[in-house]
Amino acid sequence: MLDRKLKVGICGAAGRMGKMLVQQVVRTNHSQLCGATVIENDPSRGCDAGEVAGVGRLGVLLRPSPVDMFESAD
């Protein structure tokens, strides 16, 4: 068992599969969303990933660059 939460980053978080993955990360007690990306011209760019996925505000903004996400994710 983990003694801390697994930090998960999701690429394409505004798509159908990405939204589902965000929902699953939120539902899993031993994980937390640390970053989420979208393509440069996605209309949800800058929005909260949890709100886009329908699970409420998570404080993780959808960004086009994955660099920060990859640095903070496990």
N, CA, C and O atoms as a Maestro MAE file, in Angstrom:
{
 s_m_m2io_version
 :::
 2.0.0
}

f_m_ct {
 s_m_title
 :::
 protein
 m_atom[296] {
  # First column is atom index #
  i_m_mmod_type
  r_m_x_coord
  r_m_y_coord
  r_m_z_coord
  i_m_residue_number
  s_m_chain_name
  s_m_pdb_residue_name
  s_m_pdb_atom_name
  i_m_atomic_number
  :::
  1 25 0.843 -1.181 0.000 1 A "MET " " N  " 7
  2 3 0.000 0.000 0.000 1 A "MET " " CA " 6
  3 2 0.889 1.246 0.000 1 A "MET " " C  " 6
  4 15 1.937 1.279 0.645 1 A "MET " " O  " 8
  5 25 0.456 2.249 -0.723 2 A "LEU " " N  " 7
  6 3 1.217 3.500 -0.796 2 A "LEU " " CA " 6
  7 2 1.083 4.292 0.495 2 A "LEU " " C  " 6
  8 15 0.008 4.328 1.092 2 A "LEU " " O  " 8
  9 25 2.157 4.922 0.927 3 A "ASP " " N  " 7
  10 3 2.094 5.781 2.099 3 A "ASP " " CA " 6
  11 2 1.828 7.233 1.714 3 A "ASP " " C  " 6
  12 15 1.758 8.107 2.578 3 A "ASP " " O  " 8
  13 25 1.682 7.484 0.418 4 A "ARG " " N  " 7
  14 3 1.323 8.806 -0.088 4 A "ARG " " CA " 6
  15 2 0.502 8.611 -1.357 4 A "ARG " " C  " 6
  16 15 0.443 7.516 -1.916 4 A "ARG " " O  " 8
  17 25 -0.126 9.693 -1.797 5 A "LYS " " N  " 7
  18 3 -0.941 9.605 -3.006 5 A "LYS " " CA " 6
  19 2 -0.063 9.622 -4.252 5 A "LYS " " C  " 6
  20 15 0.938 10.336 -4.313 5 A "LYS " " O  " 8
  21 25 -0.447 8.838 -5.225 6 A "LEU " " N  " 7
  22 3 0.235 8.784 -6.512 6 A "LEU " " CA " 6
  23 2 -0.172 10.013 -7.325 6 A "LEU " " C  " 6
  24 15 -1.363 10.246 -7.531 6 A "LEU " " O  " 8
  25 25 0.795 10.795 -7.784 7 A "LYS " " N  " 7
  26 3 0.517 11.998 -8.569 7 A "LYS " " CA " 6
  27 2 0.364 11.620 -10.034 7 A "LYS " " C  " 6
  28 15 1.294 11.107 -10.657 7 A "LYS " " O  " 8
  29 25 -0.823 11.879 -10.575 8 A "VAL " " N  " 7
  30 3 -1.171 11.472 -11.933 8 A "VAL " " CA " 6
  31 2 -1.348 12.691 -12.820 8 A "VAL " " C  " 6
  32 15 -1.997 13.661 -12.429 8 A "VAL " " O  " 8
  33 25 -0.775 12.643 -14.009 9 A "GLY " " N  " 7
  34 3 -0.976 13.660 -15.033 9 A "GLY " " CA " 6
  35 2 -1.694 13.033 -16.215 9 A "GLY " " C  " 6
  36 15 -1.435 11.879 -16.557 9 A "GLY " " O  " 8
  37 25 -2.590 13.779 -16.840 10 A "ILE " " N  " 7
  38 3 -3.385 13.249 -17.945 10 A "ILE " " CA " 6
  39 2 -3.242 14.151 -19.163 10 A "ILE " " C  " 6
  40 15 -3.532 15.346 -19.107 10 A "ILE " " O  " 8
  41 25 -2.792 13.562 -20.257 11 A "CYS " " N  " 7
  42 3 -2.732 14.271 -21.540 11 A "CYS " " CA " 6
  43 2 -4.069 14.112 -22.241 11 A "CYS " " C  " 6
  44 15 -4.673 13.040 -22.202 11 A "CYS " " O  " 8
  45 25 -4.528 15.166 -22.874 12 A "GLY " " N  " 7
  46 3 -5.812 15.110 -23.572 12 A "GLY " " CA " 6
  47 2 -6.979 15.048 -22.605 12 A "GLY " " C  " 6
  48 15 -7.961 14.352 -22.865 12 A "GLY " " O  " 8
  49 25 -6.889 15.761 -21.497 13 A "ALA " " N  " 7
  50 3 -7.862 15.655 -20.411 13 A "ALA " " CA " 6
  51 2 -9.245 16.213 -20.733 13 A "ALA " " C  " 6
  52 15 -10.184 15.973 -19.974 13 A "ALA " " O  " 8
  53 25 -9.400 16.944 -21.824 14 A "ALA " " N  " 7
  54 3 -10.708 17.490 -22.177 14 A "ALA " " CA " 6
  55 2 -11.473 16.586 -23.145 14 A "ALA " " C  " 6
  56 15 -12.634 16.854 -23.456 14 A "ALA " " O  " 8
  57 25 -10.837 15.534 -23.613 15 A "GLY " " N  " 7
  58 3 -11.512 14.587 -24.503 15 A "GLY " " CA " 6
  59 2 -12.350 13.585 -23.718 15 A "GLY " " C  " 6
  60 15 -12.344 13.593 -22.487 15 A "GLY " " O  " 8
  61 25 -13.066 12.728 -24.427 16 A "ARG " " N  " 7
  62 3 -13.926 11.749 -23.748 16 A "ARG " " CA " 6
  63 2 -13.138 10.837 -22.818 16 A "ARG " " C  " 6
  64 15 -13.521 10.654 -21.663 16 A "ARG " " O  " 8
  65 25 -12.049 10.266 -23.303 17 A "MET " " N  " 7
  66 3 -11.242 9.376 -22.477 17 A "MET " " CA " 6
  67 2 -10.544 10.154 -21.355 17 A "MET " " C  " 6
  68 15 -10.455 9.671 -20.226 17 A "MET " " O  " 8
  69 25 -10.054 11.349 -21.667 18 A "GLY " " N  " 7
  70 3 -9.392 12.165 -20.659 18 A "GLY " " CA " 6
  71 2 -10.319 12.525 -19.513 18 A "GLY " " C  " 6
  72 15 -9.918 12.468 -18.351 18 A "GLY " " O  " 8
  73 25 -11.549 12.891 -19.824 19 A "LYS " " N  " 7
  74 3 -12.528 13.212 -18.778 19 A "LYS " " CA " 6
  75 2 -12.791 11.995 -17.906 19 A "LYS " " C  " 6
  76 15 -12.883 12.114 -16.684 19 A "LYS " " O  " 8
  77 25 -12.913 10.827 -18.524 20 A "MET " " N  " 7
  78 3 -13.135 9.610 -17.769 20 A "MET " " CA " 6
  79 2 -11.950 9.323 -16.832 20 A "MET " " C  " 6
  80 15 -12.140 8.908 -15.688 20 A "MET " " O  " 8
  81 25 -10.730 9.551 -17.334 21 A "LEU " " N  " 7
  82 3 -9.550 9.326 -16.508 21 A "LEU " " CA " 6
  83 2 -9.497 10.298 -15.327 21 A "LEU " " C  " 6
  84 15 -9.148 9.900 -14.216 21 A "LEU " " O  " 8
  85 25 -9.837 11.558 -15.555 22 A "VAL " " N  " 7
  86 3 -9.899 12.530 -14.461 22 A "VAL " " CA " 6
  87 2 -10.899 12.051 -13.409 22 A "VAL " " C  " 6
  88 15 -10.607 12.088 -12.214 22 A "VAL " " O  " 8
  89 25 -12.059 11.607 -13.842 23 A "GLN " " N  " 7
  90 3 -13.078 11.105 -12.910 23 A "GLN " " CA " 6
  91 2 -12.553 9.932 -12.088 23 A "GLN " " C  " 6
  92 15 -12.797 9.862 -10.883 23 A "GLN " " O  " 8
  93 25 -11.846 9.023 -12.719 24 A "GLN " " N  " 7
  94 3 -11.315 7.855 -12.017 24 A "GLN " " CA " 6
  95 2 -10.220 8.237 -11.022 24 A "GLN " " C  " 6
  96 15 -10.156 7.681 -9.926 24 A "GLN " " O  " 8
  97 25 -9.369 9.174 -11.395 25 A "VAL " " N  " 7
  98 3 -8.315 9.625 -10.470 25 A "VAL " " CA " 6
  99 2 -8.957 10.221 -9.219 25 A "VAL " " C  " 6
  100 15 -8.508 9.960 -8.103 25 A "VAL " " O  " 8
  101 25 -9.999 11.017 -9.406 26 A "VAL " " N  " 7
  102 3 -10.688 11.644 -8.268 26 A "VAL " " CA " 6
  103 2 -11.337 10.588 -7.380 26 A "VAL " " C  " 6
  104 15 -11.344 10.728 -6.157 26 A "VAL " " O  " 8
  105 25 -11.874 9.545 -7.977 27 A "ARG " " N  " 7
  106 3 -12.557 8.489 -7.215 27 A "ARG " " CA " 6
  107 2 -11.597 7.542 -6.503 27 A "ARG " " C  " 6
  108 15 -12.008 6.813 -5.601 27 A "ARG " " O  " 8
  109 25 -10.338 7.542 -6.891 28 A "THR " " N  " 7
  110 3 -9.356 6.636 -6.310 28 A "THR " " CA " 6
  111 2 -8.689 7.316 -5.115 28 A "THR " " C  " 6
  112 15 -8.089 8.381 -5.259 28 A "THR " " O  " 8
  113 25 -8.792 6.711 -3.959 29 A "ASN " " N  " 7
  114 3 -8.282 7.317 -2.725 29 A "ASN " " CA " 6
  115 2 -6.776 7.503 -2.705 29 A "ASN " " C  " 6
  116 15 -6.284 8.417 -2.044 29 A "ASN " " O  " 8
  117 25 -6.039 6.671 -3.403 30 A "HIS " " N  " 7
  118 3 -4.576 6.741 -3.329 30 A "HIS " " CA " 6
  119 2 -3.936 7.501 -4.493 30 A "HIS " " C  " 6
  120 15 -2.739 7.354 -4.741 30 A "HIS " " O  " 8
  121 25 -4.728 8.317 -5.215 31 A "SER " " N  " 7
  122 3 -4.167 9.108 -6.313 31 A "SER " " CA " 6
  123 2 -4.709 10.532 -6.281 31 A "SER " " C  " 6
  124 15 -5.762 10.806 -5.706 31 A "SER " " O  " 8
  125 25 -3.956 11.434 -6.919 32 A "GLN " " N  " 7
  126 3 -4.400 12.818 -7.055 32 A "GLN " " CA " 6
  127 2 -3.966 13.344 -8.412 32 A "GLN " " C  " 6
  128 15 -2.910 12.971 -8.922 32 A "GLN " " O  " 8
  129 25 -4.775 14.203 -8.987 33 A "LEU " " N  " 7
  130 3 -4.450 14.800 -10.273 33 A "LEU " " CA " 6
  131 2 -3.461 15.936 -10.046 33 A "LEU " " C  " 6
  132 15 -3.737 16.860 -9.281 33 A "LEU " " O  " 8
  133 25 -2.315 15.868 -10.707 34 A "CYS " " N  " 7
  134 3 -1.297 16.910 -10.533 34 A "CYS " " CA " 6
  135 2 -1.143 17.775 -11.777 34 A "CYS " " C  " 6
  136 15 -0.504 18.825 -11.717 34 A "CYS " " O  " 8
  137 25 -1.714 17.357 -12.900 35 A "GLY " " N  " 7
  138 3 -1.600 18.121 -14.127 35 A "GLY " " CA " 6
  139 2 -2.478 17.534 -15.211 35 A "GLY " " C  " 6
  140 15 -2.824 16.352 -15.183 35 A "GLY " " O  " 8
  141 25 -2.835 18.379 -16.168 36 A "ALA " " N  " 7
  142 3 -3.691 17.938 -17.269 36 A "ALA " " CA " 6
  143 2 -3.414 18.819 -18.482 36 A "ALA " " C  " 6
  144 15 -3.290 20.038 -18.363 36 A "ALA " " O  " 8
  145 25 -3.319 18.188 -19.643 37 A "THR " " N  " 7
  146 3 -3.019 18.950 -20.851 37 A "THR " " CA " 6
  147 2 -4.139 18.845 -21.880 37 A "THR " " C  " 6
  148 15 -4.946 17.916 -21.868 37 A "THR " " O  " 8
  149 25 -4.155 19.826 -22.762 38 A "VAL " " N  " 7
  150 3 -5.046 19.859 -23.924 38 A "VAL " " CA " 6
  151 2 -4.232 20.396 -25.092 38 A "VAL " " C  " 6
  152 15 -3.133 20.913 -24.892 38 A "VAL " " O  " 8
  153 25 -4.753 20.281 -26.302 39 A "ILE " " N  " 7
  154 3 -4.051 20.848 -27.444 39 A "ILE " " CA " 6
  155 2 -4.121 22.383 -27.388 39 A "ILE " " C  " 6
  156 15 -4.999 22.955 -26.741 39 A "ILE " " O  " 8
  157 25 -3.206 23.013 -28.058 40 A "GLU " " N  " 7
  158 3 -3.037 24.475 -28.001 40 A "GLU " " CA " 6
  159 2 -4.337 25.246 -28.231 40 A "GLU " " C  " 6
  160 15 -4.614 26.208 -27.514 40 A "GLU " " O  " 8
  161 25 -5.132 24.844 -29.211 41 A "ASN " " N  " 7
  162 3 -6.326 25.620 -29.562 41 A "ASN " " CA " 6
  163 2 -7.615 25.051 -28.972 41 A "ASN " " C  " 6
  164 15 -8.699 25.396 -29.444 41 A "ASN " " O  " 8
  165 25 -7.533 24.201 -27.966 42 A "ASP " " N  " 7
  166 3 -8.728 23.626 -27.341 42 A "ASP " " CA " 6
  167 2 -9.506 24.729 -26.616 42 A "ASP " " C  " 6
  168 15 -8.897 25.525 -25.901 42 A "ASP " " O  " 8
  169 25 -10.824 24.800 -26.779 43 A "PRO " " N  " 7
  170 3 -11.610 25.851 -26.126 43 A "PRO " " CA " 6
  171 2 -11.628 25.751 -24.601 43 A "PRO " " C  " 6
  172 15 -11.948 26.734 -23.932 43 A "PRO " " O  " 8
  173 25 -11.297 24.604 -24.043 44 A "SER " " N  " 7
  174 3 -11.288 24.461 -22.583 44 A "SER " " CA " 6
  175 2 -9.926 24.789 -21.972 44 A "SER " " C  " 6
  176 15 -9.737 24.661 -20.763 44 A "SER " " O  " 8
  177 25 -8.993 25.206 -22.798 45 A "ARG " " N  " 7
  178 3 -7.661 25.607 -22.308 45 A "ARG " " CA " 6
  179 2 -7.811 26.674 -21.220 45 A "ARG " " C  " 6
  180 15 -8.523 27.661 -21.405 45 A "ARG " " O  " 8
  181 25 -7.138 26.470 -20.090 46 A "GLY " " N  " 7
  182 3 -7.209 27.407 -18.975 46 A "GLY " " CA " 6
  183 2 -8.324 27.115 -17.989 46 A "GLY " " C  " 6
  184 15 -8.369 27.712 -16.913 46 A "GLY " " O  " 8
  185 25 -9.226 26.205 -18.338 47 A "CYS " " N  " 7
  186 3 -10.315 25.821 -17.435 47 A "CYS " " CA " 6
  187 2 -9.826 24.791 -16.428 47 A "CYS " " C  " 6
  188 15 -8.786 24.164 -16.631 47 A "CYS " " O  " 8
  189 25 -10.566 24.615 -15.354 48 A "ASP " " N  " 7
  190 3 -10.243 23.624 -14.343 48 A "ASP " " CA " 6
  191 2 -10.580 22.224 -14.870 48 A "ASP " " C  " 6
  192 15 -11.684 21.990 -15.361 48 A "ASP " " O  " 8
  193 25 -9.631 21.305 -14.764 49 A "ALA " " N  " 7
  194 3 -9.808 19.944 -15.288 49 A "ALA " " CA " 6
  195 2 -10.977 19.219 -14.631 49 A "ALA " " C  " 6
  196 15 -11.696 18.473 -15.296 49 A "ALA " " O  " 8
  197 25 -11.171 19.430 -13.342 50 A "GLY " " N  " 7
  198 3 -12.282 18.786 -12.645 50 A "GLY " " CA " 6
  199 2 -13.630 19.297 -13.102 50 A "GLY " " C  " 6
  200 15 -14.570 18.517 -13.251 50 A "GLY " " O  " 8
  201 25 -13.738 20.597 -13.329 51 A "GLU " " N  " 7
  202 3 -14.992 21.161 -13.811 51 A "GLU " " CA " 6
  203 2 -15.314 20.657 -15.208 51 A "GLU " " C  " 6
  204 15 -16.470 20.354 -15.503 51 A "GLU " " O  " 8
  205 25 -14.309 20.562 -16.071 52 A "VAL " " N  " 7
  206 3 -14.515 20.054 -17.428 52 A "VAL " " CA " 6
  207 2 -14.964 18.589 -17.391 52 A "VAL " " C  " 6
  208 15 -15.785 18.166 -18.205 52 A "VAL " " O  " 8
  209 25 -14.419 17.818 -16.437 53 A "ALA " " N  " 7
  210 3 -14.759 16.400 -16.313 53 A "ALA " " CA " 6
  211 2 -16.042 16.168 -15.519 53 A "ALA " " C  " 6
  212 15 -16.517 15.036 -15.431 53 A "ALA " " O  " 8
  213 25 -16.604 17.221 -14.945 54 A "GLY " " N  " 7
  214 3 -17.859 17.088 -14.225 54 A "GLY " " CA " 6
  215 2 -17.727 16.598 -12.788 54 A "GLY " " C  " 6
  216 15 -18.687 16.072 -12.225 54 A "GLY " " O  " 8
  217 25 -16.541 16.765 -12.186 55 A "VAL " " N  " 7
  218 3 -16.347 16.304 -10.806 55 A "VAL " " CA " 6
  219 2 -16.095 17.453 -9.830 55 A "VAL " " C  " 6
  220 15 -15.772 17.212 -8.667 55 A "VAL " " O  " 8
  221 25 -16.236 18.668 -10.277 56 A "GLY " " N  " 7
  222 3 -16.013 19.823 -9.416 56 A "GLY " " CA " 6
  223 2 -14.591 20.354 -9.527 56 A "GLY " " C  " 6
  224 15 -13.707 19.723 -10.105 56 A "GLY " " O  " 8
  225 25 -14.409 21.508 -8.966 57 A "ARG " " N  " 7
  226 3 -13.122 22.217 -9.050 57 A "ARG " " CA " 6
  227 2 -12.018 21.435 -8.344 57 A "ARG " " C  " 6
  228 15 -12.175 21.016 -7.197 57 A "ARG " " O  " 8
  229 25 -10.889 21.243 -9.052 58 A "LEU " " N  " 7
  230 3 -9.740 20.526 -8.500 58 A "LEU " " CA " 6
  231 2 -8.511 21.422 -8.345 58 A "LEU " " C  " 6
  232 15 -7.546 21.041 -7.681 58 A "LEU " " O  " 8
  233 25 -8.540 22.599 -8.948 59 A "GLY " " N  " 7
  234 3 -7.379 23.480 -8.886 59 A "GLY " " CA " 6
  235 2 -6.282 23.091 -9.864 59 A "GLY " " C  " 6
  236 15 -5.139 23.524 -9.723 59 A "GLY " " O  " 8
  237 25 -6.622 22.281 -10.848 60 A "VAL " " N  " 7
  238 3 -5.670 21.862 -11.886 60 A "VAL " " CA " 6
  239 2 -6.171 22.419 -13.208 60 A "VAL " " C  " 6
  240 15 -7.218 22.007 -13.706 60 A "VAL " " O  " 8
  241 25 -5.420 23.359 -13.777 61 A "LEU " " N  " 7
  242 3 -5.842 23.988 -15.022 61 A "LEU " " CA " 6
  243 2 -5.382 23.178 -16.229 61 A "LEU " " C  " 6
  244 15 -4.312 22.570 -16.214 61 A "LEU " " O  " 8
  245 25 -6.197 23.180 -17.261 62 A "LEU " " N  " 7
  246 3 -5.854 22.521 -18.522 62 A "LEU " " CA " 6
  247 2 -4.873 23.411 -19.266 62 A "LEU " " C  " 6
  248 15 -5.181 24.559 -19.584 62 A "LEU " " O  " 8
  249 25 -3.697 22.879 -19.540 63 A "ARG " " N  " 7
  250 3 -2.628 23.644 -20.180 63 A "ARG " " CA " 6
  251 2 -2.139 22.916 -21.437 63 A "ARG " " C  " 6
  252 15 -2.218 21.690 -21.516 63 A "ARG " " O  " 8
  253 25 -1.635 23.672 -22.418 64 A "PRO " " N  " 7
  254 3 -1.166 23.036 -23.640 64 A "PRO " " CA " 6
  255 2 0.213 22.388 -23.532 64 A "PRO " " C  " 6
  256 15 0.525 21.490 -24.314 64 A "PRO " " O  " 8
  257 25 1.032 22.813 -22.596 65 A "SER " " N  " 7
  258 3 2.386 22.275 -22.488 65 A "SER " " CA " 6
  259 2 2.455 21.210 -21.393 65 A "SER " " C  " 6
  260 15 2.051 21.475 -20.261 65 A "SER " " O  " 8
  261 25 2.953 20.021 -21.703 66 A "PRO " " N  " 7
  262 3 3.026 18.962 -20.702 66 A "PRO " " CA " 6
  263 2 4.268 19.012 -19.811 66 A "PRO " " C  " 6
  264 15 4.402 18.181 -18.913 66 A "PRO " " O  " 8
  265 25 5.169 19.954 -20.032 67 A "VAL " " N  " 7
  266 3 6.450 19.956 -19.316 67 A "VAL " " CA " 6
  267 2 6.259 19.973 -17.800 67 A "VAL " " C  " 6
  268 15 6.808 19.118 -17.106 67 A "VAL " " O  " 8
  269 25 5.495 20.925 -17.275 68 A "ASP " " N  " 7
  270 3 5.282 21.008 -15.822 68 A "ASP " " CA " 6
  271 2 4.574 19.759 -15.294 68 A "ASP " " C  " 6
  272 15 4.887 19.272 -14.207 68 A "ASP " " O  " 8
  273 25 3.628 19.250 -16.063 69 A "MET " " N  " 7
  274 3 2.898 18.061 -15.645 69 A "MET " " CA " 6
  275 2 3.850 16.871 -15.504 69 A "MET " " C  " 6
  276 15 3.800 16.141 -14.514 69 A "MET " " O  " 8
  277 25 4.712 16.685 -16.500 70 A "PHE " " N  " 7
  278 3 5.645 15.551 -16.460 70 A "PHE " " CA " 6
  279 2 6.637 15.683 -15.295 70 A "PHE " " C  " 6
  280 15 7.050 14.677 -14.718 70 A "PHE " " O  " 8
  281 25 7.013 16.900 -14.955 71 A "GLU " " N  " 7
  282 3 7.953 17.114 -13.857 71 A "GLU " " CA " 6
  283 2 7.328 16.813 -12.502 71 A "GLU " " C  " 6
  284 15 8.033 16.398 -11.582 71 A "GLU " " O  " 8
  285 25 6.010 17.016 -12.358 72 A "SER " " N  " 7
  286 3 5.372 16.807 -11.054 72 A "SER " " CA " 6
  287 2 4.683 15.457 -10.917 72 A "SER " " C  " 6
  288 15 4.365 15.041 -9.803 72 A "SER " " O  " 8
  289 25 4.447 14.767 -12.024 73 A "ALA " " N  " 7
  290 3 3.751 13.467 -11.954 73 A "ALA " " CA " 6
  291 2 4.716 12.343 -11.588 73 A "ALA " " C  " 6
  292 15 5.914 12.406 -11.861 73 A "ALA " " O  " 8
  293 25 4.154 11.322 -10.965 74 A "ASP " " N  " 7
  294 3 4.956 10.131 -10.677 74 A "ASP " " CA " 6
  295 2 5.052 9.285 -11.915 74 A "ASP " " C  " 6
  296 15 5.685 8.230 -11.895 74 A "ASP " " O  " 8
  :::
 }
 m_bond[295] {
  # First column is bond index #
  i_m_from
  i_m_to
  i_m_order
  :::
  1 1 2 1
  2 2 3 1
  3 3 4 2
  4 3 5 1
  5 5 6 1
  6 6 7 1
  7 7 8 2
  8 7 9 1
  9 9 10 1
  10 10 11 1
  11 11 12 2
  12 11 13 1
  13 13 14 1
  14 14 15 1
  15 15 16 2
  16 15 17 1
  17 17 18 1
  18 18 19 1
  19 19 20 2
  20 19 21 1
  21 21 22 1
  22 22 23 1
  23 23 24 2
  24 23 25 1
  25 25 26 1
  26 26 27 1
  27 27 28 2
  28 27 29 1
  29 29 30 1
  30 30 31 1
  31 31 32 2
  32 31 33 1
  33 33 34 1
  34 34 35 1
  35 35 36 2
  36 35 37 1
  37 37 38 1
  38 38 39 1
  39 39 40 2
  40 39 41 1
  41 41 42 1
  42 42 43 1
  43 43 44 2
  44 43 45 1
  45 45 46 1
  46 46 47 1
  47 47 48 2
  48 47 49 1
  49 49 50 1
  50 50 51 1
  51 51 52 2
  52 51 53 1
  53 53 54 1
  54 54 55 1
  55 55 56 2
  56 55 57 1
  57 57 58 1
  58 58 59 1
  59 59 60 2
  60 59 61 1
  61 61 62 1
  62 62 63 1
  63 63 64 2
  64 63 65 1
  65 65 66 1
  66 66 67 1
  67 67 68 2
  68 67 69 1
  69 69 70 1
  70 70 71 1
  71 71 72 2
  72 71 73 1
  73 73 74 1
  74 74 75 1
  75 75 76 2
  76 75 77 1
  77 77 78 1
  78 78 79 1
  79 79 80 2
  80 79 81 1
  81 81 82 1
  82 82 83 1
  83 83 84 2
  84 83 85 1
  85 85 86 1
  86 86 87 1
  87 87 88 2
  88 87 89 1
  89 89 90 1
  90 90 91 1
  91 91 92 2
  92 91 93 1
  93 93 94 1
  94 94 95 1
  95 95 96 2
  96 95 97 1
  97 97 98 1
  98 98 99 1
  99 99 100 2
  100 99 101 1
  101 101 102 1
  102 102 103 1
  103 103 104 2
  104 103 105 1
  105 105 106 1
  106 106 107 1
  107 107 108 2
  108 107 109 1
  109 109 110 1
  110 110 111 1
  111 111 112 2
  112 111 113 1
  113 113 114 1
  114 114 115 1
  115 115 116 2
  116 115 117 1
  117 117 118 1
  118 118 119 1
  119 119 120 2
  120 119 121 1
  121 121 122 1
  122 122 123 1
  123 123 124 2
  124 123 125 1
  125 125 126 1
  126 126 127 1
  127 127 128 2
  128 127 129 1
  129 129 130 1
  130 130 131 1
  131 131 132 2
  132 131 133 1
  133 133 134 1
  134 134 135 1
  135 135 136 2
  136 135 137 1
  137 137 138 1
  138 138 139 1
  139 139 140 2
  140 139 141 1
  141 141 142 1
  142 142 143 1
  143 143 144 2
  144 143 145 1
  145 145 146 1
  146 146 147 1
  147 147 148 2
  148 147 149 1
  149 149 150 1
  150 150 151 1
  151 151 152 2
  152 151 153 1
  153 153 154 1
  154 154 155 1
  155 155 156 2
  156 155 157 1
  157 157 158 1
  158 158 159 1
  159 159 160 2
  160 159 161 1
  161 161 162 1
  162 162 163 1
  163 163 164 2
  164 163 165 1
  165 165 166 1
  166 166 167 1
  167 167 168 2
  168 167 169 1
  169 169 170 1
  170 170 171 1
  171 171 172 2
  172 171 173 1
  173 173 174 1
  174 174 175 1
  175 175 176 2
  176 175 177 1
  177 177 178 1
  178 178 179 1
  179 179 180 2
  180 179 181 1
  181 181 182 1
  182 182 183 1
  183 183 184 2
  184 183 185 1
  185 185 186 1
  186 186 187 1
  187 187 188 2
  188 187 189 1
  189 189 190 1
  190 190 191 1
  191 191 192 2
  192 191 193 1
  193 193 194 1
  194 194 195 1
  195 195 196 2
  196 195 197 1
  197 197 198 1
  198 198 199 1
  199 199 200 2
  200 199 201 1
  201 201 202 1
  202 202 203 1
  203 203 204 2
  204 203 205 1
  205 205 206 1
  206 206 207 1
  207 207 208 2
  208 207 209 1
  209 209 210 1
  210 210 211 1
  211 211 212 2
  212 211 213 1
  213 213 214 1
  214 214 215 1
  215 215 216 2
  216 215 217 1
  217 217 218 1
  218 218 219 1
  219 219 220 2
  220 219 221 1
  221 221 222 1
  222 222 223 1
  223 223 224 2
  224 223 225 1
  225 225 226 1
  226 226 227 1
  227 227 228 2
  228 227 229 1
  229 229 230 1
  230 230 231 1
  231 231 232 2
  232 231 233 1
  233 233 234 1
  234 234 235 1
  235 235 236 2
  236 235 237 1
  237 237 238 1
  238 238 239 1
  239 239 240 2
  240 239 241 1
  241 241 242 1
  242 242 243 1
  243 243 244 2
  244 243 245 1
  245 245 246 1
  246 246 247 1
  247 247 248 2
  248 247 249 1
  249 249 250 1
  250 250 251 1
  251 251 252 2
  252 251 253 1
  253 253 254 1
  254 254 255 1
  255 255 256 2
  256 255 257 1
  257 257 258 1
  258 258 259 1
  259 259 260 2
  260 259 261 1
  261 261 262 1
  262 262 263 1
  263 263 264 2
  264 263 265 1
  265 265 266 1
  266 266 267 1
  267 267 268 2
  268 267 269 1
  269 269 270 1
  270 270 271 1
  271 271 272 2
  272 271 273 1
  273 273 274 1
  274 274 275 1
  275 275 276 2
  276 275 277 1
  277 277 278 1
  278 278 279 1
  279 279 280 2
  280 279 281 1
  281 281 282 1
  282 282 283 1
  283 283 284 2
  284 283 285 1
  285 285 286 1
  286 286 287 1
  287 287 288 2
  288 287 289 1
  289 289 290 1
  290 290 291 1
  291 291 292 2
  292 291 293 1
  293 293 294 1
  294 294 295 1
  295 295 296 2
  :::
 }
}
